[in-house]
Amino acid sequence: MTRTVYIYNTLSRRKEVFTPVHPGMVGLYVCGPTVYGEPHLGHARPAVTYDVLVRLFRYLGYKVRYVRNITDVGHLEHDADEGDDKIAKKARLEELEPMEVVQTYTIAYHDAMRRLNTLPPSIEPRASGHIIEQIELVRRILDAGFAYESNGSVYFDVPAYNSKYHYGVLSGRNIDEMQANTRSLDGTGDKRSPYDFALWKKASPQHIMKWPSPWSEGFPGWHLECSAMSEKYLGEEFDIHGGGMDLQFPHHECELAQNTASRGKGGVKYWMHNNLLTVNGQKMGKSLGNFTTLADLYKVYPPMTIRFFILQAHYRGTLDFSNDALSAAEKGLRRVLQAVRDFKNLQHTPGTELNPEIAGLPEKVLEALCDDLNTPVALAHVFDAVRLVNQAKDGSLKLSDADYDALSEIFCRLVPDVLGLIDEISASSEEKTVEGLMDMILEVRREAKARKDFATSDSIRDRLKELGVTIKDTKEGTEWSM
């Protein structure tokens, strides 16, 4: 499907026509969570935002490679170059191995995202699994003359880089302003300049997570991880790098500098940043203590309500959390999902003539989504379609086959497949139906095996396999999967 997509590029500070590096393909890298605590509502916004972007590109016919990392080492407190590793600190507090902490909260994150109906990434690399690539990247930056070793640590030389390139181009900062607003080093001694940042940190004796390197036994810098992993899986130049606005500086600014220093180019065509989710105007986050875990929120509001709440605001706009806002979102979502259910039972008569109100609606929904992912405008057009479904339901509007097909594009494709809004009640009911049918089929197979009627038993197994259902006989009974 040929269609123009516009993306607001943080680097150029304007909306641009999306032109992929490789025709027909999209390479997307999104900064994932640092897994040291329960996933919260602040994690949900970027997950839903870039999920819709992936869904949109796939709907348009692109092949998408979506890479979202897990940070499991190197992210120090306050996003700085000093202090405890967030995961190692959590491990000490809970008397666990660091990778137990990582596994616990990675599983929790995956479960929370699944319930939000976000698609899993194509690749989900962990920082600790790419130490070799990160060491090699440090070597390349050192060889290019944009880094230096100091007491076993390696730092990126921002002044040296800035003499050739522009450090601060992504965030709109300049080095003179940074120098004026940065406190002195207070004798820390390792860095030459206060705005230099760590590529590799020498570990203290008590540091838990560390690896051998040419410079010291230590660990990679937080910013280095994403540069190494995005290059490994998407190449030296790829289409889109996404993340929260809070990552624009220093994290993404440092990534861009590392890319340029090691490759001679920034490597990313479009930088996308979703705005923050706030509580009373303040960023929501674990470090601020004002976050609401998704597990707790799901006890009060269905996950689809959370998703709908997020989509009601443009991804670059602020979104303030409150119970009133979520209650309003719940009512709005209920109207949409009721229309989805009602639509499937609407009567329609043969004919190709389109009602003028219906004719352009699918195009308007899609046009809004292609215009820098304008989900609130897309939802406004969906509500126009909801109104028309309600009119058809009460008999005040007659639908032709053409009208029905146009509305079907909205309610059967754009709403569930692109916006990702599904009827959780219906989905749960369908799952129970499938489980019940499978229990019945497997009971018939068990009875056939008990009678030594292996022909029937094998036939059931083979027919299920043709339908994409695999069954496995174990000591505990028969297991099945799809």
N, C-alpha and C positions, 0 to 999 in steps of 0.2 A: 504494500500500500504506500503510494508516494504521497507524502504530506510534509509540510514545513513545520519543524519544531523549533520553538524559541526557548533559549535558556539564559537566565541572568548570570553573567560571568563576573564573579567577584573581582577577577584580575583586571578586567576592562571597565568594570562598574557600569555595565549596560547590558541590555538584552541582545543576544546574538542568535543568528540562525545556526542551528546545530548541523554541523557537517562532520561526519565521523572520520576518524583517521583511516579506517578500512571500510569501504562501502558495504552497507548491509550489516555491519557489526558494530556493537557498542561495548567498549571496555569501561567499566565503572568500578572505582575503589571508594569504599566508605569506611571511615574510622569507626571501629566497633568499640565495645565496652572494655574497661579495665575491670576484670572480674574479681572484686574483693568484697562485694556486698550484694544484697538483694536488688534485682532490677526495679527501677522506679519509673514514675510517669515521665521523668525527663529523658529516659532511654527510649520511651515509646515514640516520641515525636520524630527523631531522625529515622527510626526503623520504619515507621509508616510512610514518611515522606519519600524515602528512596525506594520503598516497596512499590508505591504507585508509579514512580518513574520507570522502574524495571518492567512493571506490568504494561505500562503505556507503550514502551518501545517494543515489547514482544507482541502486543496487539497490532502494532503498525508493521510487524513482519521482520523486525531486526532480530539477529542472533545476539543475545546479551551474555557477556561474561561479567558476573557480579561478584566482586571480591570484597569481603568484609572481615577484618581481622579481629582476633582476640588478643588483647594486651595482657600478658601474664608475667611480665618482668620489666623492670626498668622505669616504670612510672612512679616517680618519687613524689612525696607529699608536696602539696601546693604547686605541682607542675614545675618544680624547680630542679636544680642540679645538686642540691644537698638534701639531707634528711633521709628518712626511712623509705624503703620500697613499700608501696601501699599493700601489696599482697603479702610480703614477708612480715610486715607489722601485724596484719590480720592473723597470719599463721602463728605468730608468737602468742597473741592474745588468746587464740582458741586452742593452742597446744596441738597444732596440726602441721603436717608437711605442707609447704606452699602449694604443691600441686593438688593436694586435697582441697584446699581453698579454691583453687582455680576450677577444679572439676565440679565442686558443689555449686558454685555460682554461675558457671557456664551452663550447666544443666538447667538451673533456675531461669537464666536468661532465655535459653532456647524455648523452654516451656511457656514463658510469658509472651514471647514473640509469636509462637505458634497459635496461642489463643487469640492474639490480635489479627490472625490470618495473614501474617507476613510470610512471604516466600523465603525459604532458606537461600543463602548465597550460593553461587556456583562453587566457590572456593572459600574456605574459612581458615586462613593460616594463623598459627600462633607465633608470637615473637620468639618464644624459647625454642621453637623448632627451626629457626632461621638464623642462628648465631653465626654460622659459616658465611652466609651471604652478607651479614652485617659487618663482620670483620673485613671482608673483601671490599666493601663499600668504604669503610674507614681508610683502608690502604689507598684507594683511588683518590679520595679527597686529600690525603696527605701528599700523594705524588703530584697532585695538581697545584700544591702550594697554598691550600686554603684551610689547613689545620696544623696543629702542633701538639707534640707530646709534652706533658708536664707531670712529673712525679708519678708516672704509670697511667695517668689518664690522658685522653686525647680530646682536645677541644676544637671546635670550628672557629676559625679566625674571621670574625665578622668584618673588622676593618680591612683586612686583605681582600676579602670577597667584595666588599663595597667599593674598593678602588677600581674594580673592573665591571662589576654588575651593580644592581641596586637592591640592597637588603632593605626590606620594608615595602616593596612594591605591591604585595598582596594586601597588606593591612593598612597601607597609606601612611606609614611612618617613615621618618628619616633618621639617620644615625646621630645627627647632631642633637635632635630633640631627645632621642633616647639617652644620649650621654648626659644631657642637662638634667634629666629626670631620674637618673639611676644613682643610687647611693654608692659610696666608695666600697672597695672590696674588704675593708676592715681586716686586712692582713691575711686573707685566706690563701693567697700566694699561688694557687694553681693556674688561675686564668690570667691572661695578659690584659683583657678588657672585661668590664662587668657584663657586657652584652654578648660575649662569646658563650657558646653552649656546648654541653658535653656530647661527644660522639661515642666515647667509651669511658667508663668510670672504673678506676681501681677500687676493688672492694676492700672494706675494712675487715679485720679478722673475724668479727662476729656476723658479718653479712652472710645470709643463708644462700642466696642464689647467685652463683658466680661461675665463670668459665675461663679456661686458659686463653690467652691471646698473645700476640707479639709484644704487647706493651705491659701487660700485667694480668693477674687473675682478677677478673672483674665482670662487668655486665654492660650491655649496650645502653646508649641514651634513648630516651622515649621517642624523640623525633626521628631517630635513625631507622627505627623498626619499619615504619610505614614506607619510607623511601625504598628500603631493600625489598619488602614484600610486594609492593605495587609494581616495581620493575621486574621482579621475578615472574609474576603471573600475568602482567599486562604489557610488558615491554618498556623500552626507553621512552616511548611516547604513547599516551593513551588518551581517551576522550574526556572522562569526567572524574573528578575527585570531589566527593561529598563529605559533609560532616556538619556538626553544630557550629554556630557563629562563635561560640566560646573557644573553638579550636583554631580560628583564623590567625590569632597571634597568642602565643608564639609557635604553636605546634605546626600549623600549615606553612607559616612563613619560613620556619626552619626547614621543613621538608622541601619547599621550593628552592631554597638556597643549596641544600645538599644535592638535589637533583641537578641543578645548574653547575655546581662545582665539579661534580663527578662526570657529567655527560656533555656539558657545554650548552645545555638547553633545559628549560623548566620541566619539560616532559608531559605536562598536563594542559590540554586545550581549554577546558572549562572547569573552573572552580565553583562549586555550589555550596552554599551555607544556609541551613535552616536556622531560623531565629529561635530564641530560647523559650522554654515554657517557664512561666513565672508564678509565684505565689505572692499576692499583694505587691506586685511590681519587682520582686527580688528573684533572681535566678534560683531554680530548684536544683538541689544537689546534695549528695551525701555529706560533703564537707561543710555545708551550711546548716545541716540538721533540719531542713524544712521539706524534706522529700516525703512522698507517699509511695510506698511500695506497690507494685502492680498486684501482688498477691492480696494485699489488704483491700485495694480498690476493687478487685474483681468480686470481693464478697458483697459489695454494695451495688456495683454497676457491671453489667455484662461487658465483656471485652469489646464487642462491636460498638457499644456506646462510646467507649474510649476512642476507638478508631474514628468514629463519626465526629466526635468532639474535636479531634486533631484536624480532620479534613475541612471543618467549617472555617478555619482561618487559612490564609495563604501562608505557605511554608516560610516566606521571608518576613511575615508579620509576627508581632508578639501574640502570645496566647496565654491568657491568665487563668489559672486554675481556681475553680470554686465549685461548691456543690450546686449552686444555682445554675451555673453554666453546664454542668454535666446533666442535671435534671432536664434542662431545655434540650440538650443533645439527645437524651433518651427519648423524649417526645417526638423530635424530628425524625430520628431513626425509625421509630415505631411506624410513623406515617409512610415512610419509604418502603419498609419491609411488608407492611400490609398491602401496599399497592402492588408489590412484586407477587404476593400470593393471589390477590384479586385478578391481576392481569391474566394469569394463566387460565382462568375460568371465563374470560370475557367472550361473548358471542361476536362474531364478525361475519360479514356477508361478502360474497365474491365481488371483486372489483379492483381496479388499479388506480382509481382516483384517490389522491391523498388530501386529507383535511389540511388546509393551509397552516393551522396551528400545530399540527403534528409533523408536517413535511420536513421542516428544518431542524427539529429538536435533536436528533442524534448527532447531526453535524455541529450544532451549537455546543453540546456537551464535549465532544471531541476537540473542537476548536479551542475551548477554554483550557482543556488539559494540555494541549500542545502549545499554549501561550504561557510558558514558564510555569507549568503545573498549577494553573489557577483553579484549585479545587472548590473554593467557595462559589465561584461563578458557575462551574460545572454542576454543583449541587443545586444552585438556583434553577437551572434548566431541568434538572431531574425533578424538582418539585413542580415545575410546569407540567411535566409528564404525569406526575402523581395526580394533579388536579384533573387532567383529562381522563385518567383511568377511573377516578371517582365519578366523573360525569357519565362515562360509559357504563359503570356499574349500576347507577341509579336510573339508567335508561334515557337520560337527556342528551346523550351523544351516541350516534351510530358509527360503528367502525367498519371500514372496508378491510379486505385482506391486506391491502397496501398499508393502511393505517396500523394494523396489527403488527405487520412485519417491522415497521419503523419503530414502534414502541418496544417491540421485542429486542431490537438492537440495544435499547437503553436498559431494559429491565433484566434481560437474560445475558447480556455481554458487558456493557459498560459499567453497570453498577456492581455486579459480582466479580468480573474478571479484571477490571482496571481499577475501580475505586476499592475493590476488595471487600465490599459490604455484603455479608451473607446472613441468612436467617439461621441463627444459632439453634432455635427450637426445631426447625425443619431438619437441619443437619444432624442434630442429636437424634431426632426421630428416625431418620434414614439409617443412621449407624445402628440403632437398636433393631431395626427391621432386618438389616443385612446380617447382624449377629444371630438373630433368631432363625433366619433361613439357613445359615451355615450350621447352626446347632442341629437343625432338623435333618439336613443333608448328611452330616457326619454320623448322626444316629442311625440313619438308613445304611450307611456304609459299615458301621460297627456291627449291625445285625447281619449284614451280608457276610462279613468275615467270620462271624460266629457260626454261621451255617456252612462255612467253607465255600461260599459262593464267591470265589476270588475274581471271576470274570466281571461280576457286577461291581465289586469293590474297586478293581483296577479301572473299570470304565468311569466310575464316579471321579476317581483321582484324575484321570486323563482329561475328562470333560471340564473339570474345574481348572486344570492347568491351561486349557485353551482359552478360558475366560480370564486368565491372569491371576488365578488363585492357586497358591502353592500350599500343599498340605504335607505335614511331616509327622510320622508315627514315632512316639517316644514312650518310655516306660510309664510316664504319668498320663498318657493319653495322646490324642491327635491334636496338633497345633496347626493353625492356618494363618496365612498372610497374603496380602494383596500388593 
